[in-house]
Amino acid sequence: MTTLVTHPHRRNARYTPLDADGPLPADMLRDVPAIRRDPLAYLERTVARYGDLVAFPLPRTPVLLVNTPDGARRVLQDNHRGYGKRTVQYAALGLVTGAGLLTADGDLWRRHRRVTQPGFHHGRLDAVATAAATAGARLRAGWDAEGTVDADRATLRTMIEVVGSTLFAADLSANGERLVEAVDAALAVVVRRARSPLPAILPGWLPTPSARRLRAAVATLDEACAALVAGRRAAGLSEADADVLALLLRAADGLDGLDDREVRDELVTLVIAGHETVASCLTWTLHLLADRPDVQDRLAADLADHPHGGPWTRAVVDEALRLYPPAWVVTRRALEDDVVAGVRVPAGTLVIVSPWLLHRREADWPEPERFDPCRFLARRPPGADYVPFGAGPRLCIGRDVALVQCVRILAELLRDRRVVRPAGAPEVRVDALVTLRPRGGLPLALVPSTPGAPRPASC
């Protein structure tokens, strides 16, 4: 039997049907600049003040922030069919990706997932690891030559190439920088639209500067996808081809009957999700390592024993994903009445789950701000308190591919090398965009390891 939570004295009762505490409309208006400037800090302050269930007094629709593992599990897993993606977040993203796996719902999502799933089968992970190792070695050679690079930009460029080789069996290196710039431009508009009410008011055909930038960026992505399709069709498909592009083209030609737009939407989705997520993970892993020589010492020992990355390397990646989950916020729209963490949720309610917050709950993660890979060596397998790739049936289709890529690139990059922060480097600040990115970039140096007595981290 479900236990309902009641807040008989909450101040916001007249502004929301949700029985959870939260800010008043005047509070929300006052906080708009802070929300736009630093949404992560705003979420942290809000949970610290009102608790793990927060009702926001937005007009026309109830909004509930859920920051408990049980609540996240209910929305993302146990009752996933009761929630859809008709939210501002996914509507804005859909301006770029169309109805790809990230934004699609219902039967359309199930059909596309069925078509693309074999491209992410575990049997393909060895090929993924080989491609990631090649990209990691190339990244290391360029880094050695330059000394100090912007790790954010370098990993984005590297991952565009990895996505091309592993998912499309194509070489995207010639267009890598152009594609990174197009994705950055498109997603910048997506973020602005998701945070501002103006796009909902202004007609989409108005030639605003942001609309022009979005059209130009999407045109670049469309052109790249059209070239991929044309090149692959010209080369011909064999039944042995199991990359995602081959699967999509066979589905277009076969009984599944995907049309050209559906193929395009999945390709753009995979270009964006496939490189942004892993690049974010690598960037923040390197950022964290630069401040922890002891963790790097143990990483060096792990790579000496496991050249492709062993248990400690994987634990480093897992802990970086805890502290900096690329998908820092997840939204769902209730399709039916429900009860989440003891709160009645009417149909139409917007539910917000933030992995950034969940991964920092002290009840589940002692000393939550501390970078401690030991958590993932000694701890039980994480549940809904750890959701860097989501949870339930909508779990990211590329999770295992992404983890293999992160571990292998890190292993190639840091074998006999250390990552250090250059003298005078500015303080690192987080930009909560579509993924988490370092504001203004992340200058880091890659230097040869020096012999000496290591001070490895211990668990």
N, C-alpha and C positions, 0 to 999 in steps of 0.2 A: 504494500500500500504506500502511495506517495505521500510524504509529509510536506505540508505547505508551510512556507515561512511567512510570517506577518510582521509588518512594521507599523503598529497602530499610530505612532506619533511622527511619522515622517512628514517633512515640510512640503514635499512635492506632490502630495496626494491629489490635488486639484488639477495637476498638469499631465498626469499619466495614469493609465489604468493598471500599470505594472506595480505590484506590491514589493517595491525595492526602493531604497533611498537613492538620492541623487541630487544633482544641482537644480536650481530654479532657472526659469528662462532668462532672468536678468544675469545670473551667473554665466550662462552660456554665451550671451551676447558680449559680456565683458571679456570672456576668455577666448573669443574668436582669434585675435592676433596671436595669442600664445599657442593655440591649437595649430595654426598654420605654420608658426615658427618652429615648433618642436612638439609634434604630436606624441612622441614617446614619453617625454617628460610630463606632458599633460595627463596621459593615461596613468602614469605612475602616481602623480599627485591625486588624481581622482580616486583611485583604488585605496590609497593611503587614507583618504578622508572618509569615503563612503563604504568601503568594504569591497568584497569580491563580487557583489552583484549590484550593478549601478543602472538606474533608469534615467535616461536622458529625455528632457522635455522638448523633443523636436516636434514641430507641427505636423499634423495629419497622420503620423505613424508612430507607434510605440517603439522605443529603442532600448535594448537591454545589453549591457556589457556583462559577459559571463567570464569569471576568472577563477573557476574551480575545475579540477580535473574531471569530476563527475559531470559537471555541466557541459564541459567541452565534449566529453564522450557521448552525452545524450544527443547533442546537436550534430556532431560530425560522424557518429558511428551508429549508436543504438537506434536512433530514429532518423537516420539520414534521409529517408524518403519523405519525411515530413518537412524538409527544408530545401529551398531552391536558391538559385544564384541571381534572382532578379533584384539586384542591389546596385547602388550608385557605383560602387567599386568595380563590379564586373561589367556594367554598362559602359563605363569609361574605357576599360581595357578592351572591350569588344570593338571600339572604334578603330583599333589597330589589328587585333587578332581575328575579328569576326567571330563566328560560332565554332571556335576550336575547342579542344579539350578543357582549356582553362575556364571558359565561359559558358559552354553548352550545358544543357540540362536534359533530363528525361530520356526519351527514346533516342534523340539525336546523339546525346553524350554516350549512351550505351552502344550504339552502332559504331561510332568512331573509336571508342575504347576497344571494342572487339577487333576492329580492323588493325589497329596499331599495336595491340598488346604483344604479338609475336616479335616485334622489333625490339622489345625490351626483355625478352626471355633470358633466363640465367645462362642459357647455352651460348649467348652472344657476349658474355662478360669478358671472356679472354680476349676477344677482338677489341672490345672497348678499352681494356687495360693496355693493350699494345699501342693503340692510337694515342691514349693519354700519356703513356711513357714517351712516345716520340715527341708529342707536343711539349711535355715537360722538359725534355732535353733541349729542344729548340729554344724554349723560354729561358732556360739556364744559360745557354750560350750567348744569347743576346744580352742578358743581364750581366754576365761576366764582362762583356765588351763595354757596357755602359757604366757599370759600377753602381749607380743609383738610378732607379726608375720609379715611375708612378705605378705601384703594384696594382692599383685598381684598373688602370687603363691596360696594363700589360696582361692581366688575367682575362679581361674581357676579350681582348684580341685573340689570345690563345684559345679561349673556349669557343669562339666563332669557328675557328679551324677544326676543333675537335668535334663540334656538332656536325660540321660538313662531312667529315670523314666517317663518323660512327653512325649517324642517322640517315645520311643521304648518299653515302659512298661518293662524295664529291669533294673537290678541292676548292675551298672558299678563301684561301689565303690571299689571292689577288684582290678580292673585294672586302677583305676583313675589316679594314679601317672604315671604309664607306658604310658597311653594314652596322658596325658599332655606333657610328655617328647617327645613322638613321634611327636605330633603336633608341638611342639616348634622346633624340629630338622628339620622337613619337611618345615615349613614355613620360617625358617632361610635360607634355600637353595633357596626357592621361591624368597625371597627378594633380595638375592645376584644376582640371575639370572635376575630379573627384572631391576636391576640397572647397570648391566654390559653387554657389547657387546660380551664378550667371549663365552657364551653359544650358541650364534647364529652362531659362527664361528667354534667351536669345535664340532666334532661328539658326539652324545648323548651316544654312547656305550663306550667312553673312561672311564677307571676306575679311574677317579679323586676322591680325597677325598670327595668332596661335592656330587658327583654322588653316591658314596658308602653310605654316610649318608642318602641321599634321599631314596635310595632303601631300606635301613634297616628300616627307619621310615615308609615308605609306606607299607612295609611288615607287620609291627606291626598293622597298621590301617586295612589292609586287613584281617589279622587274627582275629582281634576283630569283624569286620563286619561279617565274615564268621561264627564265633561262635554265634553272635546274630541271624543270619538267621537260622542256624541249630537248635539252641535251641527253637526258636519260631515255626519252622515247627514241631519239635518233640512234642511240647506242644499242637499244634493244634490251628487253628484260628476259631473264631466264628464271625458271622455277626455283633455282637454287638461291636467287637473290632474296635476302631476308631483312635488308635495311628498311627503315620506315618509308622512305620515298618509294621503293619498289612495292611495298605493301599497299600504299595509297593508290598507286597507278594501276595495280592489278584490281583493286577494289573498284576503281573508276571504270575499268573495262569489263568487269564481271557482274555477278548477280547483285553485289552490294550497290552498284550504280552511283558511286559518289560523283557529283558534278565538279566542274572545274573550280567553282568557288569553294566547295568543301575541301578539295585538295589544297588550294591556296591557304585557306584558314588554318589547316593543320600544320602546314609548312611554316607559316609565320609564327604560329604559336610555339612550335618546337625551336625555331631560331631564337625567339625571345626567352622562353622558359629554359631551354637547354643551355644557353650560355650565361644568362644573368644570374641564375641560381648558383651554379658551380663557381662562377667568378666571384660572387659575393662571399661564398664560403671560403675560398682560397685567400681572398684579400684579408678577411677578418682573422683567419687562422695565422697568417703571416704577421699581422698587427699584434696579436696576442703573444706570439712567440718572441717578437722583438723585445718585449719587456720582461721575458722570463728565461734567462740563460740556463737555469736549472732544468727547465722543461726541454730546452733545446739539447742539453747534454744527454738527457735520457732518450730523446729522439735520435740523436746520433748513434747511441748504443743500439737502439732498436733497428735502425737501418743497417748497421754493421751485421746484425744477425739475420735480418729480413730485408734484403735489398729492395723488394717491392713494397715494403711497408708492413710492419707487424702489428701486434696488439696495441702498442703504445701510440703508433702513428694513427691508427683508427680512433683511439680514445681521444687524441688531440683534436681530430676533426669533429668527433661527436660533441666534445665540450665547446668547441668554437661555434657549432650550430646551436648549442643551448644558449650561449650568450648573444649570438648575433644570427637569429633565424632569418634567412632571406625573406620569407613571406611573414612579415611581422604582424600582420592583421588579416583575419579571415572573416568574411561577412556571409550571413545566410538570411533568407526571408522565410518566416514560418508559413507553410502552406495550409496548416490546420492548427487547431488549438492544441496546446501541449503544456506540460509542466517541466521546467528546467531548474534544477537545483532548488526545488521547493517553491518556485515562482510560477504562477499561471501565466502562460504566454499565449495571447490571442493570435489567431491567424492574421497574417499581415505584419507581424512584429519583425523588426530588423534586429537580428542577434549578432553581436560582435564578440569574437574570440581572438585574443591577442597572444600568440606564442611568446612574444617579448615579455609579457606580464606573467604568463603561466610558468615560463622557465626561470622566473625570478621569485617565485613564492618560497619564502623561507621555510614554510612547513614541509615542503617537498625537497628543497635544495638548500641545506645549511650553508651559510656564508654565500649567498647566491651570486654576489658580484665577483667572487674569486674565480680566477681561471684555474681549474683543477681537473686535469684529465683523469686523475685517479677515480673520480666518481664513476667512470664508465668501465673500470676494471673490477671494482669491488661491488658495485651496486646491482640490485636486481634489474632485469630488463625494464626499461622505462615504459610507462603506460601513457595515459592521456595527460600526464604532467610534462610530457616531452613530445612535441608535435611539429618538428621543423619541416616535415613534408606533409602535414595534415594527418588525417586518421580516417579509418573506415573505408568504404568502397571508393571514395574520392581521394584516397591516398595518392600522392603524386606518382604517376605511372613510371617516371624516370628515377625514382629514389635510389634503387640499387645501382643503376648506371652512374648517377651523380656521385655516390659514395666511392665507387671504384675509381672514378676519374679524380676525385679530390685526393684520395690516398696515393694513387700512382704519380700524379703530378707533383705532389708534395715530396714524395720519395725521390723522384728524379731531381727536383730543384735543390733539395737540402742534403743530399749525400755529399759529404766532405765540404759542406758549406754551412754558413750561419747567416741568418737575416738580422740586420741591425738597423736602428734608426739613425739617420745621419745627424750630425751636430747641427743644432739650430732648427731642426724640423718643427713645424708648428704643432700645437695640440690637435689631436685627432677628434673630430666631431662627427656624429652620425647623422646622415640625411635619411629620413624615413620616406623613401620614394616608393616605387613599385616593389623594389627590394631595398635592403639596407646598404647604403653606400657611404664611403667616407667623404665628407664635404670638402671639396677642393682637391680631392685626390689623396694618395697615401705614398709619399716618398719613402722608399726603403732601399737599403744597400745589401747586396749579397757579397759576402766575403769568405775566403777560404778558412776552414777550421784550423785552429792552431793547436799544436800538441800541448798537453798539460793535464793536470789533475782535474778531471771533470767533477762537477757538483750536481749529479743527477737528482731530479725530483724523486721523492720516495712516497710510497703509498702506505 
